Structure formats: C-alpha cells, structure tokens
Amino acid sequence: MKTCKLFKNIVWGMTLCGALCTTSCTSFDELNTDPTRMDEVNPGTLLNPILYETSVYNWKRYNSYTYDLMQCAVSTSSTNGVGWWYMTDSEGDGTWTTYYKWINNAKEMMRLTGKLPEASKQPNYDAISLTLQCWLYQILTDAFGDIPMSEACSADKGILAPKFDTQQQVYQQIIDNLKTANELFDKANGLIYNQSGEMLYKTSKGDATGILKWKKFCNSLRLRALLRVIDVPEFNAKQELRTMLTDPATYPVFESNDDAALLAISGTYPEEAPLTRPQDFTSYVQISEFFVNLLKGWNDPRLQVYATQVTLPDQTKDYVGLPSGYQTLPSTTASGLNQEMAKAPMKLAMMPYAEVEFIKAELLKKGVIDGGSNAAKEAYQKGVQAAIEQWGQKMPDHYFENPEAAYDDTLERIMNQKFVALFFCDYQQWFEYNRTGFPVLPVGPGIANANNKMPKRFKYPSALQRTNLKNYQAAKANMGGDDFHIRLMWQQ
C-alpha cells in the first residue's frame, strides 16, 4: 500500500499569504513566496479538504456503483455492468487508495496537534480525527474485510508494507476509538484553527454547538458500527448499544436533520459539485421499475426528487421504471433520473439522521432495548419523516394510513425504508443488504441466466501483490480467499 505524503493531491483554495509591502523594496523571501499555496500548517488546514474530497468521492461511487448494483438505476448502454452483478477485479481499487490517502491526512491532524505546546493542546481536533478515521476505516473493512489499520499510513515510522488487521480487530478498534473520541470532545474550546468555521457544522473558536454536533456524529457512527456486529459473538454489541441509548447525556446521537452529517456544498470553487457536467448524470440510464414501484406504493413525495415523469399513451404523465437486470433492452418508455440531484447547491450524505432512527427501530423491534409498546413504531415514523424532509419534501399528512407504508412490526418494513433513506450514501445500501437480506431485490433474467450473485466484498487491489505480497497472502489465507463472494464476519 502506498503511503501518501501530507499535501500530495490536496487541491484547495487558499487565501493570499503575507502582507503587501508598503515600501519600494521587496525582500528576497517575499519574492520566493507562492501566494497561492499555504505556508503554515495546523490541524485546521487539513479538515475541510478531508471532508470535501471524501464526500465528493462517496457521491461519485454511489452514482457509479451502488446506484446500479442495488437496482435503483438501470443502464441502457450495457448488460454486463454492476447492475447485472458483473464485477471487475479493479472495482474497489479507487476506494482503497482514496480512503487511505484521506485517512493519512486525518492522522496528520493528530500528529500536528501532538506537536503543539502542552498549553495549546486542542483535543477537539484529535476527537474529529478519530471520528473521521473510524468513518473511513469502517467503510474500508465493510468493503474488503481484513485491512491494514494498526500499521497503516506509517511510512514515517519506516513501515512501508503494513500488516493486515482482522475484521474483528478493526471493528474493535473502531468501537474503542469512537468511545475515546466521545470522551475527548470539549465544547468549551471549539475549533480555534478554523476561524471561519469548518465545512460540516461551521464550527469555529468557542463554538459549543458545533462541537456537540461533531460529538453526535461520533456516537451515531458508533451505533452504526455496533449494529453491524450485533450478531458477531466476539462483540458485546447489544450491551454497548443499550448503554449508549439509555444514557444520551454521555452518548448524544443525532436528534434531527440539523444534526446529520450532510456536507453542504455551494457549487462554486472550491466547493464544486461532484460532476462537472450534470448531463452526464442522466446519460444512458433510467430509474428502475423496482425503485419506482417501491416509492409509488408508499405515495412517497421523494419520487419527484429522484425521477422525471413520462407521457403515457393516454397523454397523462406518470413515473415509469425500467426493469433491472434485463436480458434484452425493453421497449418501455421509462422515467429518467432527475438531473437536479447532480447540481449544486447540494448536500452530500456522510451519515443521515434517519439512519439513527431506523437503528433504534430495529433494536426496539428485536427487543435489544426497551422503550414501550409503541417505541419501535415511533422510531420508524421519525426515520421516515426525517428521510423525506432531508430531500426538502413535506411529510404527507396521511402517509402512515397507507397499509404499504405503515409500520407492521417487521424488519423488512424497517429495512425497506432505511434502504431509501440511505440513497446516495456511499455503499451503505449494499452493506445493509448483505447484513439483512433486505430489501428483496429483483433478479432479472440477465442476472439469473448468467448465474451472477450479489457481491459480498471487493477484491484487494492487484498492486498489493507487488508492494505488500507477504501481508496480502496472510490476509487472503485468513479470509479463505480473495474473491467477491467471501462472506464477511457480519454478513448473513
């Protein structure tokens, strides 16, 4: 695995440095100062690039991978892509290199904090660094399995071929590190090096509100991690979840969309939209029949956000989906994707608030936590409402009077709504499907006749065999192989 240098590939707008000279003489040092590059490094200079670049990458990966894989969108130009569960060996290469690059920069935040004088220590930067590292490490281990963690990004220590930690080790460290981060957050200090506020919660010096939201993000991620391993015997996840959810003062989690980790970008430099050309979002792709019918069955207002209408033979307009996994392209006139979703201003989902409510609903339904007879229903309804309002839609007054949308005390109903709530949230729909088997996805004839199966993971990048062969072979042996259908520890 290649280790990234601190500023390699960080492209970010910086203000002019240095003051204008008021005399006719200019010093040699000033002449040799590049006014477009930062000349001072502190933990705050790294935060916005990490937030922006990782969130943009995740949006692009949903668009190019999860969207089709999970049968939400259907390509009209090919029948051998991820929508038919054909996988290339290099499918996960970009995820590996991109995440480790930004994990390295998150770790650098802690290194810089550690170099400050004792009186200037800033625990909030350490807490945020741990939170962001855990966020990215969990996606990595859920996508690959065993990964380097304890020795990752350690070229400064002379480690150029890091060992792979097992999934159990990685998850335990994520759970422990998020607990440590929760304890480190200090609302009194804010973020002194981000005087104009960081991108996610606009936190600046002395901003207790912003730090509380970061703390909620940290603990909400910990809920996600604990739920993922709830049935893995090596973890005491159920008790940990009970401890967290019965003590909100110690472990605050998201309580509204205002708390959610949704990165707002303006669309103007340096906050440009993920796609340079929004028309690329809608080229050779249409919304799927499965996704359209799911939302139509609920009379869900999000459908107008996600898709465009078509004119039917009787001249009425409606939403019509294209069957996914087809063998021969149907002649159906299907709805396209709504191009507005690819235009800024927009919000990029790191973790939505609705996910927390659906986690609670699942735990209440399973009896892991006790909240009373209607608690699971209430959490479910809060999750649905949050997911609808996240996309700027008004919650319909009689939404839950519809039998197809009402809470029915089944995991499937919870997971179907959670599936839509995780729309455009990196790989989370894929991960949750492999954990629970929901939603029940259609397997079109093009998939069935090719005997393709839903992938469980990515293959390791081929570069590992050249640069870290010994540790790659050890990880491969521990996992039982390196193919798309190796079952990870939390998968059903």
C-alpha positions as CSV (number, residue, x, y, z in Angstrom):
1,M,0.0,0.0,0.0
2,K,1.4,3.4,-1.0
3,T,1.6,5.9,1.8
4,C,0.6,9.4,1.0
5,K,2.6,12.5,1.8
6,L,0.9,15.2,3.7
7,F,-0.1,17.6,0.9
8,K,0.1,15.4,-2.1
9,N,-3.1,15.6,-4.1
10,I,-4.7,18.1,-1.7
11,V,-6.1,20.8,-4.0
12,W,-7.8,23.5,-2.1
13,G,-8.2,27.3,-2.4
14,M,-6.0,29.2,-0.1
15,T,-6.0,32.9,0.7
16,L,-3.1,35.1,-0.3
17,C,-0.4,34.9,2.3
18,G,1.8,37.7,3.6
19,A,1.1,41.4,3.8
20,L,1.5,43.8,0.9
21,C,4.8,45.8,1.1
22,T,4.4,49.5,1.8
23,T,7.9,50.4,0.6
24,S,9.6,50.3,-2.8
25,C,11.8,47.4,-1.6
26,T,10.7,43.8,-1.6
27,S,12.6,41.1,0.3
28,F,14.0,38.1,-1.4
29,D,11.9,35.8,0.9
30,E,8.7,37.6,-0.2
31,L,9.6,37.2,-3.9
32,N,10.0,33.5,-3.3
33,T,6.7,33.0,-1.5
34,D,4.0,31.4,-3.7
35,P,0.8,33.4,-2.8
36,T,-1.5,30.6,-3.9
37,R,-0.1,27.9,-1.5
38,M,-0.4,27.7,2.3
39,D,2.8,28.5,4.1
40,E,1.6,27.4,7.6
41,V,0.3,24.1,8.7
42,N,-2.0,23.4,11.6
43,P,-4.7,20.8,12.3
44,G,-7.4,23.0,10.9
45,T,-5.9,23.4,7.4
46,L,-6.5,19.7,6.8
47,L,-10.1,19.4,7.9
48,N,-12.0,20.9,5.0
49,P,-10.1,19.1,2.3
50,I,-10.8,15.7,4.0
51,L,-14.5,16.5,4.4
52,Y,-14.9,17.7,0.9
53,E,-12.8,15.2,-1.1
54,T,-14.1,12.1,0.7
55,S,-17.8,13.2,0.5
56,V,-17.4,14.0,-3.2
57,Y,-15.7,10.7,-3.8
58,N,-18.5,8.8,-2.0
59,W,-21.2,10.6,-4.0
60,K,-19.4,9.6,-7.2
61,R,-19.1,5.9,-6.0
62,Y,-22.8,5.8,-5.2
63,N,-23.6,7.1,-8.7
64,S,-21.2,4.8,-10.5
65,Y,-21.6,1.6,-8.4
66,T,-24.2,1.4,-5.6
67,Y,-27.0,3.0,-7.7
68,D,-26.9,0.3,-10.3
69,L,-25.8,-2.6,-8.0
70,M,-28.8,-2.1,-5.7
71,Q,-31.2,-2.0,-8.7
72,C,-32.2,1.7,-8.2
73,A,-31.0,2.8,-11.6
74,V,-30.6,0.9,-14.9
75,S,-28.1,1.3,-17.6
76,T,-29.4,1.4,-21.2
77,S,-25.9,1.0,-22.8
78,S,-24.7,-2.3,-21.5
79,T,-25.8,-5.6,-20.0
80,N,-22.5,-6.6,-18.3
81,G,-22.1,-3.9,-15.7
82,V,-22.5,-3.9,-11.9
83,G,-26.3,-3.6,-12.4
84,W,-26.1,-7.3,-13.6
85,W,-23.7,-8.1,-10.8
86,Y,-20.7,-8.4,-13.1
87,M,-17.6,-7.3,-11.2
88,T,-14.2,-6.3,-12.4
89,D,-11.2,-7.2,-10.3
90,S,-10.3,-3.5,-10.0
91,E,-13.8,-2.4,-8.9
92,G,-12.5,-1.5,-5.4
93,D,-9.1,-0.1,-6.3
94,G,-10.1,3.6,-6.1
95,T,-11.9,3.1,-2.8
96,W,-8.7,1.6,-1.3
97,T,-6.3,4.3,-2.5
98,T,-8.7,7.2,-1.9
99,Y,-9.6,6.3,1.6
100,Y,-6.1,5.6,2.8
101,K,-5.0,8.9,1.3
102,W,-7.5,10.8,3.4
103,I,-7.0,8.6,6.5
104,N,-3.4,9.6,6.3
105,N,-4.4,13.2,6.3
106,A,-6.8,12.7,9.2
107,K,-3.9,11.0,11.1
108,E,-1.8,14.0,10.3
109,M,-4.2,16.2,12.2
110,M,-3.4,14.3,15.3
111,R,0.4,14.4,14.6
112,L,0.2,18.2,14.3
113,T,-1.9,18.5,17.5
114,G,0.7,16.4,19.3
115,K,3.5,18.9,18.3
116,L,1.7,21.8,19.9
117,P,2.9,23.1,23.4
118,E,1.0,21.4,26.2
119,A,-0.9,24.7,27.0
120,S,-2.1,24.8,23.4
121,K,-3.4,21.2,23.1
122,Q,-6.6,21.0,21.1
123,P,-8.5,17.8,22.0
124,N,-11.3,18.5,19.6
125,Y,-9.0,18.1,16.6
126,D,-7.9,14.7,18.0
127,A,-11.6,13.7,18.5
128,I,-12.5,14.8,15.0
129,S,-9.5,13.0,13.5
130,L,-10.5,9.8,15.3
131,T,-14.1,10.2,14.2
132,L,-13.2,10.6,10.5
133,Q,-10.7,7.8,10.6
134,C,-13.3,5.5,12.0
135,W,-15.9,6.5,9.5
136,L,-13.5,5.7,6.6
137,Y,-12.0,2.5,8.2
138,Q,-15.4,1.1,8.7
139,I,-16.3,1.6,5.0
140,L,-13.0,0.0,4.1
141,T,-13.4,-3.1,6.2
142,D,-17.0,-3.5,5.2
143,A,-15.9,-3.3,1.6
144,F,-12.9,-5.6,1.8
145,G,-12.7,-7.5,5.1
146,D,-9.2,-7.6,6.7
147,I,-7.4,-4.3,6.1
148,P,-4.3,-2.5,7.4
149,M,-5.2,-0.3,10.4
150,S,-2.7,-0.5,13.2
151,E,0.3,0.0,10.9
152,A,-1.5,1.9,8.1
153,C,0.0,5.2,6.9
154,S,3.1,4.7,9.0
155,A,5.9,5.4,6.5
156,D,7.3,8.0,8.9
157,K,8.0,5.0,11.2
158,G,9.6,3.1,8.4
159,I,6.6,0.8,7.8
160,L,6.1,0.6,4.0
161,A,4.4,-2.8,4.0
162,P,1.8,-2.7,6.8
163,K,0.3,-5.8,8.2
164,F,-3.5,-6.5,7.8
165,D,-5.6,-6.4,10.9
166,T,-8.5,-8.9,11.0
167,Q,-12.1,-7.7,10.7
168,Q,-12.6,-8.4,14.4
169,Q,-9.5,-6.3,15.3
170,V,-10.5,-3.4,13.0
171,Y,-14.1,-3.3,14.4
172,Q,-12.9,-3.5,18.0
173,Q,-10.5,-0.6,17.4
174,I,-13.3,1.4,15.6
175,I,-15.7,0.9,18.5
176,D,-12.9,1.8,21.1
177,N,-11.7,4.8,19.2
178,L,-15.1,6.3,18.8
179,K,-15.6,5.9,22.5
180,T,-12.3,7.7,23.1
181,A,-13.3,10.4,20.7
182,N,-16.6,10.9,22.5
183,E,-14.6,11.5,25.8
184,L,-12.2,13.9,24.1
185,F,-14.7,16.4,22.7
186,D,-14.5,19.7,24.7
187,K,-17.4,22.1,24.0
188,A,-15.6,25.0,25.7
189,N,-12.9,25.3,23.0
190,G,-14.5,24.8,19.7
191,L,-12.0,24.7,16.8
192,I,-9.5,27.6,17.1
193,Y,-7.8,26.9,13.8
194,N,-11.0,27.2,11.8
195,Q,-11.9,30.8,12.4
196,S,-14.3,30.9,9.5
197,G,-15.9,27.6,10.5
198,E,-15.3,24.1,9.1
199,M,-17.5,22.8,6.3
200,L,-19.7,20.3,8.0
201,Y,-21.0,22.1,11.1
202,K,-19.4,25.5,10.6
203,T,-17.6,25.1,13.9
204,S,-15.2,27.8,14.9
205,K,-13.4,29.0,18.0
206,G,-15.6,28.7,21.1
207,D,-18.5,27.1,19.2
208,A,-20.1,24.7,21.7
209,T,-23.0,23.9,19.3
210,G,-20.8,22.8,16.5
211,I,-18.7,20.5,18.8
212,L,-21.8,18.9,20.2
213,K,-22.9,18.1,16.7
214,W,-19.5,16.5,16.0
215,K,-19.9,14.5,19.2
216,K,-23.3,13.3,18.0
217,F,-21.8,12.3,14.7
218,C,-19.1,10.3,16.5
219,N,-21.7,8.4,18.6
220,S,-24.1,7.9,15.7
221,L,-21.2,6.2,13.8
222,R,-20.6,4.1,16.9
223,L,-24.3,3.0,16.8
224,R,-23.8,2.0,13.1
225,A,-20.6,0.0,13.9
226,L,-22.2,-1.8,16.9
227,L,-25.3,-2.7,14.9
228,R,-23.2,-4.1,12.1
229,V,-21.6,-6.6,14.5
230,I,-24.6,-7.2,16.7
231,D,-24.7,-10.9,15.9
232,V,-20.9,-11.5,15.9
233,P,-20.1,-13.5,19.1
234,E,-16.8,-11.8,19.7
235,F,-18.5,-8.5,20.5
236,N,-20.8,-7.4,23.3
237,A,-22.6,-5.1,20.9
238,K,-26.1,-5.5,22.4
239,Q,-25.0,-4.3,25.9
240,E,-22.9,-1.5,24.4
241,L,-26.0,-0.3,22.4
242,R,-28.1,-0.4,25.5
243,T,-25.6,1.6,27.4
244,M,-25.4,4.2,24.8
245,L,-29.1,4.6,24.1
246,T,-30.1,4.7,27.8
247,D,-27.5,7.4,28.5
248,P,-27.9,10.2,26.0
249,A,-26.2,12.7,28.2
250,T,-23.0,10.8,27.9
251,Y,-23.6,9.5,24.4
252,P,-25.6,12.1,22.5
253,V,-26.6,11.0,19.0
254,F,-28.4,12.7,16.1
255,E,-31.8,14.1,17.1
256,S,-32.8,15.9,13.9
257,N,-31.7,16.6,10.3
258,D,-29.9,19.6,11.6
259,D,-27.5,17.3,13.5
260,A,-27.0,15.0,10.5
261,A,-23.6,14.7,8.8
262,L,-24.7,16.2,5.5
263,L,-22.0,18.2,3.9
264,A,-23.4,21.3,2.2
265,I,-21.6,22.5,-0.9
266,S,-22.3,25.7,-2.8
267,G,-21.3,24.7,-6.3
268,T,-18.7,27.5,-6.6
269,Y,-15.0,27.0,-6.3
270,P,-13.6,25.4,-4.2
271,E,-17.0,23.7,-3.3
272,E,-17.8,22.3,-6.8
273,A,-20.4,19.7,-7.4
274,P,-19.1,16.1,-7.9
275,L,-20.0,16.1,-11.6
276,T,-18.6,18.8,-13.8
277,R,-21.4,18.2,-16.4
278,P,-24.8,17.4,-14.8
279,Q,-26.0,15.9,-18.1
280,D,-23.6,13.0,-17.5
281,F,-25.8,12.0,-14.6
282,T,-28.7,11.3,-16.8
283,S,-27.0,9.8,-19.9
284,Y,-27.8,6.2,-20.8
285,V,-29.5,5.5,-17.5
286,Q,-33.1,5.4,-16.3
287,I,-34.8,4.9,-12.9
288,S,-35.6,1.2,-12.1
289,E,-39.0,-0.3,-12.0
290,F,-38.2,-1.8,-8.6
291,F,-37.3,1.6,-7.1
292,V,-40.2,3.5,-8.7
293,N,-42.8,0.9,-7.6
294,L,-41.5,0.9,-4.0
295,L,-41.9,4.7,-3.8
296,K,-45.3,4.7,-5.6
297,G,-46.6,2.1,-3.3
298,W,-45.9,4.5,-0.4
299,N,-47.2,7.5,-2.3
300,D,-43.9,9.0,-1.4
301,P,-43.1,12.6,-2.3
302,R,-39.4,11.8,-2.8
303,L,-40.2,10.2,-6.2
304,Q,-40.5,13.6,-7.8
305,V,-37.0,14.5,-6.5
306,Y,-35.4,11.3,-7.8
307,A,-37.1,10.8,-11.2
308,T,-38.8,12.6,-14.1
309,Q,-42.2,11.8,-15.5
310,V,-43.0,10.3,-18.9
311,T,-46.1,10.9,-21.0
312,L,-48.3,7.8,-21.3
313,P,-50.4,6.8,-24.4
314,D,-53.4,8.4,-22.9
315,Q,-51.4,11.7,-22.6
316,T,-51.3,11.6,-18.8
317,K,-47.9,11.8,-17.0
318,D,-46.6,9.3,-14.6
319,Y,-43.4,7.7,-13.2
320,V,-42.5,4.5,-15.0
321,G,-39.4,2.4,-14.2
322,L,-37.2,0.3,-16.4
323,P,-36.9,-3.4,-15.4
324,S,-33.5,-4.0,-14.0
325,G,-31.2,-6.9,-14.9
326,Y,-32.9,-7.3,-18.3
327,Q,-31.6,-9.6,-21.0
328,T,-32.8,-7.6,-23.9
329,L,-33.5,-3.8,-23.5
330,P,-37.3,-3.4,-23.1
331,S,-39.2,-1.0,-25.3
332,T,-40.6,0.6,-22.2
333,T,-40.6,4.4,-22.2
334,A,-39.2,4.8,-18.7
335,S,-38.5,7.8,-16.4
336,G,-35.1,9.3,-16.3
337,L,-33.1,10.4,-13.3
338,N,-33.8,13.9,-12.1
339,Q,-30.7,15.9,-13.2
340,E,-31.3,18.4,-10.4
341,M,-29.8,15.8,-8.0
342,A,-26.4,16.3,-9.6
343,K,-26.5,20.1,-9.3
344,A,-25.2,22.3,-6.5
345,P,-26.1,23.7,-4.1
346,M,-26.5,20.2,-2.7
347,K,-25.9,18.2,0.4
348,L,-23.5,15.1,0.4
349,A,-24.5,12.4,2.8
350,M,-21.9,11.2,5.2
351,M,-24.5,9.9,7.7
352,P,-28.2,10.9,7.7
353,Y,-30.2,11.4,10.9
354,A,-32.9,9.0,9.6
355,E,-30.3,6.1,9.9
356,V,-30.2,6.6,13.6
357,E,-34.0,6.3,14.0
358,F,-34.0,3.2,11.9
359,I,-31.2,1.7,14.0
360,K,-33.4,2.4,17.1
361,A,-36.5,1.0,15.4
362,E,-34.6,-2.3,14.6
363,L,-33.2,-2.6,18.2
364,L,-36.7,-1.9,19.7
365,K,-38.4,-4.4,17.3
366,K,-35.8,-7.1,18.3
367,G,-36.1,-6.3,22.0
368,V,-32.5,-5.3,22.3
369,I,-33.6,-2.1,24.0
370,D,-36.9,-1.5,25.8
371,G,-38.9,1.6,25.0
372,G,-42.5,0.5,25.4
373,S,-45.1,-1.0,23.1
374,N,-45.1,1.8,20.5
375,A,-41.5,2.8,20.6
376,A,-40.4,0.9,17.5
377,K,-43.3,2.3,15.5
378,E,-42.4,5.9,16.7
379,A,-38.8,5.5,15.8
380,Y,-39.7,4.1,12.4
381,Q,-42.1,7.0,11.7
382,K,-39.4,9.5,12.8
383,G,-36.9,7.9,10.4
384,V,-39.3,8.0,7.5
385,Q,-40.2,11.7,8.2
386,A,-36.6,12.7,8.5
387,A,-35.6,10.9,5.3
388,I,-38.4,12.7,3.4
389,E,-37.6,16.1,4.8
390,Q,-33.9,15.6,4.2
391,W,-34.8,15.9,0.5
392,G,-36.8,19.1,1.0
393,Q,-40.2,17.4,0.8
394,K,-43.1,17.9,3.2
395,M,-44.2,14.9,5.2
396,P,-47.7,13.9,3.8
397,D,-50.4,14.1,6.5
398,H,-51.8,10.6,5.9
399,Y,-48.6,8.8,4.8
400,F,-48.8,6.2,7.5
401,E,-52.5,5.4,6.9
402,N,-51.3,3.7,3.8
403,P,-51.0,-0.1,4.6
404,E,-47.9,-0.3,2.4
405,A,-46.1,2.5,4.4
406,A,-47.5,1.9,7.9
407,Y,-45.3,0.2,10.5
408,D,-46.1,-3.5,10.5
409,D,-43.6,-4.8,13.2
410,T,-41.4,-6.5,10.6
411,L,-37.7,-6.0,10.0
412,E,-38.4,-5.9,6.2
413,R,-40.6,-2.8,6.5
414,I,-37.9,-1.0,8.6
415,M,-35.1,-2.0,6.2
416,N,-37.1,-1.0,3.1
417,Q,-37.5,2.5,4.4
418,K,-33.9,2.5,5.6
419,F,-32.8,1.5,2.1
420,V,-34.4,4.6,0.6
421,A,-33.1,6.8,3.5
422,L,-29.5,5.7,2.6
423,F,-30.0,7.0,-1.0
424,F,-26.7,8.4,-2.2
425,C,-24.8,7.5,1.0
426,D,-21.6,5.7,-0.3
427,Y,-22.0,1.9,0.0
428,Q,-24.4,1.7,2.9
429,Q,-27.3,0.2,1.0
430,W,-25.1,-2.6,-0.2
431,F,-23.7,-3.2,3.2
432,E,-27.1,-3.3,4.9
433,Y,-28.5,-5.6,2.2
434,N,-25.6,-8.0,2.8
435,R,-26.3,-7.8,6.6
436,T,-30.1,-8.4,6.5
437,G,-31.1,-9.6,3.0
438,F,-33.5,-6.6,2.7
439,P,-34.9,-5.1,0.6
440,V,-35.7,-8.2,-1.5
441,L,-34.2,-7.2,-4.8
442,P,-35.4,-8.3,-8.2
443,V,-33.1,-10.7,-10.1
444,G,-33.8,-10.0,-13.7
445,P,-33.2,-12.7,-16.4
446,G,-29.9,-11.1,-17.5
447,I,-28.6,-11.7,-13.9
448,A,-30.3,-15.1,-13.4
449,N,-29.2,-16.6,-16.7
450,A,-25.6,-15.6,-16.1
451,N,-25.7,-17.2,-12.6
452,N,-24.4,-13.9,-11.1
453,K,-24.7,-13.3,-7.4
454,M,-24.7,-10.2,-5.3
455,P,-21.0,-9.5,-4.4
456,K,-20.1,-9.6,-0.7
457,R,-16.9,-7.5,-1.0
458,F,-14.3,-6.1,-3.3
459,K,-11.2,-7.9,-4.3
460,Y,-7.9,-6.4,-2.9
461,P,-6.1,-4.2,-5.4
462,S,-3.6,-6.0,-7.6
463,A,-1.0,-3.5,-6.6
464,L,-0.9,-5.2,-3.1
465,Q,0.6,-8.3,-4.7
466,R,3.5,-6.2,-5.9
467,T,4.1,-3.9,-3.0
468,N,2.9,-5.9,0.1
469,L,2.8,-9.5,-1.1
470,K,3.6,-11.2,2.2
471,N,0.8,-9.4,4.2
472,Y,-1.6,-9.7,1.3
473,Q,-1.1,-13.5,1.2
474,A,-1.6,-13.7,5.0
475,A,-4.9,-11.7,4.8
476,K,-6.1,-13.9,1.9
477,A,-5.4,-17.1,3.8
478,N,-7.1,-15.7,6.9
479,M,-10.2,-14.8,4.9
480,G,-10.4,-18.0,3.0
481,G,-9.6,-16.4,-0.4
482,D,-9.8,-13.1,-2.3
483,D,-12.9,-13.2,-4.4
484,F,-16.2,-11.3,-4.5
485,H,-18.2,-13.9,-2.6
486,I,-16.1,-14.4,0.6
487,R,-18.5,-13.8,3.4
488,L,-17.5,-11.1,5.9
489,M,-18.0,-11.7,9.6
490,W,-21.2,-9.6,10.0
491,Q,-22.9,-10.9,6.8
492,Q,-25.8,-13.3,6.9
